[in-house]
Amino acid sequence: MIIVQIKENESVDRALKRFKKKFERTGVLKELRRRTFFQKPSITQRKQKQKAIYKQATYGTDAS
């Protein structure tokens, strides 16, 4: 549960901004989007491998 204490002479907009930032840091929305559709573990692993291959090809170990 996220609690935001409103300080004296603080606007509601400012407190809402702090709340949104705290909420974003918890990762609740990201997790909800991830769980919306079931994805087979084999597909997840395949995507991770493709991502790693892409990163190596793009950034590579060659520093010339």
Secondary structure, 3 states (H helix, E strand, C coil): CCCCCCCCCCCHHHHHHHHHHHHHHHCHHHHHHHHCCCCCHHHHHHHHHHHHHHHHHHHCCCCC
